[in-house]
């Protein structure tokens, strides 16, 4: 290989091969010299060298991406957050970390968030990622406070009062395949997220419980769902396949007998649209929580099963169960007081 006409690039020849380094003692480049990928890789590596100032937010961003907190996120979360981390690095990377302990930085953060308000969910996601990085800075002793705390979200979507009713599931069953319905019914009986339901294996089914590490937690938390009568009946209804392969041990499969992948979303959405149901698969979790509470489980027990906070469960129960209880109690008191009120009015006349 001929010497590359790029200042600072270091080439080492070893055992008949040439190895290219971003600089003497620096990292080795893996892209083919002369290609666009090579130029981009070199620029990125040198940018990291130039921006190594530990007083800048860029250093905190990169420290976060090397932390256990980042590594502990689910793969999907990391993929979703990476574009926002790049936006944060571009907008705030050159600022001093200490600037984020000054009150006026909140104005800059809100202005940055509002530049994305035409896509509210994206704007809120950007704010969430920045908040996580600043929280990491607080934990590392680099910041006193998280400047994102108290900045309101833009997007508002309250699905706390949406669950699947028995009539909804019945309507869906008339237009959906049995494979889709097995997934829907399993979610409504266990409260597991879609990703966890679809990855369930028969090895997760024990004598008295289904135990699976949840993807949302980066597999750090384990959902333990008791196998009660209706759930056991459903598991007995779903055929088991012979063999030890993933296709054989996965509980839910498509019509071709293979584990569901991206095709499940299309099949589910097509079926619910045909059934004229405006509810999400995620809403089945509320259905499961409501059923369990009505069956006598406590808020604490439900939160342990779902790996939710007790506050989340309490809010859901307040909407679906306690609201009706409160209304019935108010109706009873008004009815009981009706005669007394009438007599009082007559006596006043």
N, C-alpha and C positions, 0 to 999 in steps of 0.2 A: 504494500500500500504506500502510495506517495504521501509525503507530508501534507496535511491539510492546511490550506492558506487561511487559517482562523487563529487569531491571536489568543494565546493561552491554552489552546487545546493540546493535550499531552498524549503522545502515542508510545506504547510499549510493545516491543516485539518479543514474543516468548514461544518457543517450540514451533517456530514456523508460522505463527499467527500474530496478527496485529490487534492490539486492544486500545481503544480510544477512550480517554478520560476527559472530563469537562475541564479539569485543570490538574496540575501536578499534585498528586495526593488526594485528588477529588474522586467523585463517583464515576464508575465506568458507564459509558453510553451503550445502549443495547440496540439502537436503531442503525440502519444501514447508512454510512456516510454519504452525503450528497443528496439524501432524500429530504422531503419536507418534514417527515417525522423526526429525522435527526436534528434538523434546525430547531423544531419546537421543543424537543427533549433538552437540547443544550440550553435554550433560552430559559426553560423552566428551572433547570438545575442552577444556572447562574443567578437567576432571580432569587432563589432561595438563599444563595450565598450572600448576595447583596443585602437582602432583607433580614439578616440574622440578628438585627438589633433587638435585644431582649426587652427593651423598654416600649416597643411598639405592639399594637394590638395584633399585628400579623404574627408575631411570635406566639401570642396566647392562642390564636386560632390554630396554629400548627401544633402547638403543645396539646391542645384538646384532641386533635385528630390522631395523636399518638397515645392518648390516654385509654385507660381501661373502660371509662365511661363510653367513649366512642366505639371501642371494640365490642362492648357489651350490647350495643344496639342490634336489632334484627337487621339482616342484610337489606331488606326492603326499606327500612328507615334510613339506613346509611345512603342508599341510592337516592332516596327522595330528598335528603338533607344536603347532599353534596353541592348541587347548584346554588343553594342559598349560602352555603359556606363560601363559595366562590364570590358571590355578590357582596358578602360582608367583608371579605378580604380586599376586594376592589374598592369598596366605599370607605371603609374605616381602617384598613390595614396600616396606613401610614401614621395614624394618630397615636399619641402616647396612651399607654394603658391607664395612666393616672387621669387622663382626660375623662375617663368613664366614671370617675368618682365625683365629677363636678356636676352640679344640678343642670346647667345649660345643655349638657350633652343629650338630655332627654328631648330637647327641642329638635336636635339634629336627627335623633332616632325616629321621632314621630314624622318628621318631614320625609325621611327615607321610606318609612312604611307607607305614607300617603301617596308616594309616587307610584305605588303598586295597587292603589285602592280600586282600580278598575277590575282587578281580579282579587276580591277580598280574601278568599281562602289562601291564595299565594302570599298576600301581604301578611296575613297572620302567621303563616308558616315561617316566613322570613324572620318575623319578630320572635317566634318561638325558638328558632335555631340560635339567634343572637343571644337570647335570654339564657339558653343552655350554656353557651360559651362563657358568658359573664358570670354565671353561677359557678362554673368551673374555676374561673379566675378568683372568685371569692373563696372557694374551698382551698385553693392553692396559696392563699394569702397575698395575692397580687392586687386585689380590690377590696374595698370596704363594703360596697353595696352593689346590687344588681340594678343597673339603671333602667332596665326594662320593666321592673316591678311597678305595677299600677298603671301601665299604659294599656288602655282598653283594646280589645280585639275589634275588628271591623265586621267580620263575617258572623252572622247570627243564624244558627240552624239548630233549633231545639227539637230533637226527636224523642225527648223523654216521655212524651205522651203518646207514642206510637208503638203498638205491639201488634203481633199477628193474633187474630182471634180464630176460634175454631172454624168459623164460616169462611175465613180467608184461606186457611189451609185446605178445607174441603173444596173450595172453588179452584184452587191451584191444582189439586189432585186430578181434576177432570181434564186438564189440558197438558199437564207435565208428564214426562216419563217417570217410571217407577224409580229410576236411578237418581233423578233430580229430587223426587219426593223423599227418598231415603235420607238425603242430605238435609233437606228442610226439616223433616221430622226429628232427625238426630240433633240438629241445632236447637230446635224448640224444646227438646227434652233435656239437653245437657247444658245449654247456655254457652257452648264453646264458639269461638270465632270461626268464620268460614275457613280460614287457612288451617286452623287446628282440626276442624271437622274433616276436611278433605285429606289431611295427612294421617288420620287415625289408622292405627294398625291393630290387628287382633292381639298383638302382644301388649297393647295398652289396656286391654280388657282383662281385669283380674277377677277374682271370685266375687267380690262385692263392690267393686268400683272401677271406673275408667280413670286412669292416671296418665296424664300427658303433660310434658313441658310445653309451656305456651310460647308461641313465636313472638308475640307482642313484647314479651319480657326478655327476648334474646335467649329464651330457654332457661332463664334463671328461676322462674316460678313454675310450680307444678299445680295444675288444676286436678282436683280429686273429686269426681262426680260419683255419688252413690248410685248403684244400679238398682233402681226400684222397679216395681212390676211392669209398668208400661214401657220403660226403657229396655228392660230385659226382653220383653216380647218383641220389640223392634229389632234388637240385636239377633234374636232367634229367627226373625223373618228374613234378614239379609243373608243371602247364601255365602257360604265360605268356599274358597277354592283351594285345591290341593297344591302343595309345593311350598317352598321357602323363599321364593323370589318376592320382590316388592309388590309386583302385580298380584301375587297370590295372597300376601298377608295384609294388603291395604283393604280396609273395610268398604270404602265407597269407591266404585269404579264407574266408568261410562258404559254406554251400550255395547262397546267393543270389548269390555272386560279389562280395560286398562285404567290405571289411576288417573283421576281428573287432573287436567292442567288448565290452560287458559280457556278451554272449551266450556267449562262449567258456567262461567259468567254469562256467556252468550245464550246457553240453553236456559238458564234460570231467568234471565231478563226477558227472553222471548216468551216463556211460559207465563210469567206474571203480567206481562203486557196483554197477552191474550185473555187472561182472567180478569183484566181491568183492576189490578191491585197496585196501588201506589205506595208500596212499602219496600224497604230494603231488607236484604238478607240479615244485616246486622241487627235489625229490629227483633229478630227471633230471640236475641239474648234477653230482651225485656220480657218476652213471653215466658221464657224459662224461669226467670227470677220471680215473676208474678205467680206462676204455678207453684213454685217451691214455697213461697211465703204463705199462700192459701192452704198449702198442705201442712203448715205448722212449723216450718223451719224459721229460725230467728234471722234477723238482719246480719248478725255476725257470722252465722253458719253459711248464709248465701254468699257473703263477701269472700269467705275462705274458699268456697267452691269455685267462684268466678274469678278469683284473684283481683276483685274490685276493692275499692275503699268502701267502708261502711256508709259514708256519706252518699256515694253513688247509688247504693242499694236503697238507702232510706228515701232519696228523692224519687226513685222509681216507684217504690211502694206507696209513697204519699200520693202520687198521681193516680195509680190504678186501684189501690185497695182502700187506703185510709180516707180518700176523698169520698167514696161511697159510704163508708162507715160514718163519717162526719155528717154527711147529708141526711142519712137515715136518722141519726141522733137528733139533728135539728128539726126534721119533720116531726119526730115523735114529741119533742118538747113543745112545738107550736100547736100540735093537735091536742096535747094534754092541757095546754093553757087556754085553748079556744073558749071553753065553757066559762072559765073564770073571767076571761076578758069581757065576754058578753055580759056577764052579771055585773061587772064593774061599770061598764058603760051604761047599763040600765039604771044602776043606782045613782049615777051622776046626773041622769036625766030627771 
